[in-house]
Amino acid sequence: MTSSGPRISRRVCLAGFVLCALGVPAYTRWIEPGRLVRRQYRVPLSNGSEVRPLKLLHLSDLHASAVVSLRHIARAIHQGLDWQPDLICLTGDFITAHLDSPEEYGAVLAPLARAAPTFACLGNHDGGRWAQAAGGYADTALVQRLLDRSGIQLLHNTARTIELTGWRLRLVGVGDLWAGELDASRAFAGVGSTPDRTTLVLAHNPDAKQQLQRYPWHLLLAGHTHGGQLRLPILGTPFAPVEDKRFVAGLHRWQDRWLHISEGVGNVYGLRFNCPPTISLLTLV
C-alpha cells in the first residue's frame, strides 16, 4: 500500500535544516539575551511572627559590557522597581571587564537606592585577582566608587542590621569566592543567632555556601551562574560555572535554609539559550 499523503522533498528538508542551523544561533545571540522575564517567590522566614510580607528585589550579574548595554540594564531595573520593593539586593558582577562610562552607569543604578535600601556584594568580574587574570581590573576600586556614587551600600565581608516593615534583618555580604576575598569569620564577626532576627547573606557565587555553612543565616542570595546561560535539551546546564550543579537557578531548600540563585540580567559573550535574563522578587513571609 502506498501513502497518499504529501511527500517532503530533499530540497525542503535541506531548507528546513539550514533554517534551524541559522535560526538557533541568531535567537541565542540576538533575541533571548534581551528577553527579560520576571519571577516571583515566597520565602517563609517569619517563624510565625506577626510581620507583614517584605518584598525583596534581587538582581545579579548586570555585566555592563559591549554585549550588555546600559539601556538593557536600565530596563531591567525599571521593571524590577515596578514591584515597589521594600529592600533591594545586588549580588555582583556589575561589569564584565572594563567600564567606559561610569557616570552614565551610575545614573542607571541610582534609581535603585532612591526607591528602597539597596545593598550589594562584589563578583569575580568586578576586579581583583581573578578579574585581572581574565583581562579585567586589578582591584575593585572602580566598581566600589560606582556603587558609592549610586547610593548603593557595599557589604564586603561586613554586616548591617536594619528594620523594615516590622522585620529585624541582619544583612551579611561576603567577598567573592573566586577572587579569594571571601572572609566569613570577618563578615560574621559579632553576628549571633538570635530568634528575633532574620539573617540574609549576599554572596556572588552559590558555592560559597560551603564556607558559610557553620555560620547562622536563613537565606543566601547569589548569582554567578547566569542560570547556566545555555540550558540544553537533555544535558541541562553543563556550562554553569559552579561545582554544585544542583543549585544553578531559582529558590531551593538546603540544610534547613534557603538559597536563591538569580539567572542574572546580563551575560558574557552575548549568548543565552533557553535561559532568559531574569528579575526576581522574593516575598518574605
N, C-alpha and C positions, 0 to 999 in steps of 0.2 A: 504494500500500500504506500502510495506517495503522499506527502503532505501537500495540501492546497494552500497553506499559509504563505505569506510573503517571505522571500529569501533575501538575506542580507549579503550584499556583495563584499568581496575582499576590499574594494575601494572604500566602502562605507565603514567597514571595520577599522581599516587603517586610519581613516579620517577621525574616527572616534578615539582611537588610541592617541593620535597626535594631539587632539584637543585636550584629553586628560593630562598628557605629559606636559603640555604647556600651561594648562589651567591651574593645576595644583601649585606649581611654583609661583605663579602670578598671584594666586589667592594668598599663599603663605607670606609673600613679600608685601603686597600692596593693599590687601583687604583686611585680613584678620588682625594685623598689628594695630589697626585703628578702630577695631570693633569693640569699644568699651562695653563691658557688662557690669551690672550691679548685683551684688549678692548680699543677702541678709541672714544673720544667725542669731539665735537666742542662747545665751550662756547663763546657766543657773549658778550664781555665785553668792546670793544674798544669805543663804543658810537660814531662811525663814524670817530674816529681819524685815521690818516694815519700811522699805525704801521704794521710791518709785523707780521704774526702769531707767537705766542710764544708757544713752546712745553714744557708742564709741565708733568713730570713723577710723578705719585702719587702711593706710596707703603705704605702698612699699615699692622699691625699685623703679623710681621715676626715670632714671637713666637718661638724663638730658644728653643728647649727642647728635651727630649728623643724621642718624636714622630715627631719633625720637625728638620731635620738635617741642619747643616750649608751648606752642599752640595746643598740641595734644595733651601735654601735662596740665595746662590751664583748663582744658575741657574736662579732664578727669577731676580736678579739684572742684570746679563749679558743680559738677554732677554730685560729688560727694557732699558738698555743703548744702545741696537741696534737701538733704535729710535733716538739717539743723542739728548737728551732733552736739552733745554736751562736752565731749572730750575727743581730741584727735591725736593719734599716734602714728608716727612715720618710722619705718624700720629699715632705713639705709639705702645705699646706692643711689644717691641723688644725681650722680654723673656716671659716665662710663669710663672716660679717660681724662678729657680736658674740658674746660668751660670757657667759652669765648666771650660771653656776655653776662657776667654775674649780676649786674644791676638789673637787667631785664628779667633774669631768672628770679631774683629777689622779689620783684614786683609780682611775678606769677605766684610765688609762695605766700606772700604777705596776707592774702585774704584768709588763710587758714587760722593764723593766730588772732586775727580780728574777730573771727567767728566763735572761737572756743579755745580754752587752754590747749596748747599744742606742744607735744614732746617728741623727741627723736633720738635715735641711736644711729651710728655710722655703719656703713657696709664696706666690703672688701675693695670696692672700686673708688671709694671716697678719699683715698690717699693712704700712704704708709707702705710697709714692707711688700705686701702682695701687689698693691697697685703700681708701685714703682717698677717691679719686675715685669708687669704687664704693659708698661709704657705710660703709666699714669703718674700722678704726683707722689713725691717722696714723703709728704706729710699731709695731714688733714686740715691745714690752716685755712685754705681757700673755702672749703665746704663749711668749716666752723664759722667763718665770717659771714658766709651766705645765710646760714641759719640764724645767726645773731641779728643780722640786719632785717631778717624777715619776722623777727619776734618769736621764733621757734626755740624752745628750751632744749638744749642738748644734754642728754644724760649719758655720760661716758664713764662707766664704772662708778656711777653715783646714783643716789636715790632722792626722791622728793615725796613729801606727803601732802595731799590735797583733800579737800572735801567738796563734793559735788552732788547735788540733788539728794542729800542725805547719806551718800556713800562716803566712807572714810577710806581713801585709796592711798596705797603706797606704790609709787612708780619707780621701778629699778631699771636702769639702762646699762647695758654692758658693751664693752668694746668688741670688735669683730673677731671671730674665731680664726679665720684665715689670715688676718693681718697680725695675729699673735698678740692682740691687745685685750683679750678677754681676761679680766681680773675679777673673778667672782667674789673673793674674800673682801676686796676693797669695795665693790659695789654693794655688798650686803652688810658692810660694817655697821653695826648698830641696828640692823633690821631684825627684829624679833618676830616670833609667831604669836600674834595676838588675835583672838577671835573677832574683835570688833573692826579689824582692818582687812581689806582685800588687797593682795599684792599682785600687781601686773608687771611682767618683765618684758622689756623691749630688747630683742636680740636678733640681729640681722639673719644669722644662719640657724635654722632649726636644730642642727646637730649640736648646738651649744647646750641643749637640754641636758646632755650627759654631764657636763661640767657643773651645771646648776642644780643637779638632782638633789643634793643634800641640803639645799637652802630652802627657806619657806616661801613658796609662791603658789598662786592659784591659776593664773592664766599667762601663757607665754605668747607674745606676738612676734612673728618672724616673717621673713620674705625669702630673698636669695634664690629660690628655686625657679621663679617665673612660672610656677605650676608645671615645670618640665619643659615649657616653651614649645616643644614639639611633642604632642601627645599622639602616639601612633597606634593604629589598629593592632591588636594582639600584643604588641611589645610594650604598650603603655608609655612610660616616661623614662627611657633608658639614659637620656642625657641630663637628667636632673643632677645638679652638682652637689649632692649630699650622699653621705654614707647610708643613712637610714631612709630608704626609699618608700617606707610605709607612710611617711608624712611629707608629702610634696605639695599639697594644696588643701585648703578648707579647714574645717573645725574638727578636732579629734580629741578623744579622751586618752590620756596617758598617765598611768600610775596615780589615779585619783586626782589628776589635774587636767587642765585644758590647754591645748595648743591650737593656735590659729596661724596658718601659713598662707600669706597672700600670694596670689598669682602674679601680682605686680602690675604696674601701669605701663612701664616701658619694656625694653628688651635689649638684647645685644644681637648684632649682625642684621637687625631689621627683619627678623623672621618670627612668625608664630604659626602653629598649625593645631587646630582642634583644641586650642588653649588660649582664649582671648584675654586681653588685658582686663584687669578686674579692680573694682572699687568695692570695698567690704564695709558693711555696717554690722557691728556686734551690739546687740541689746543685752546689757547685763541685767538679770532679773533675780 
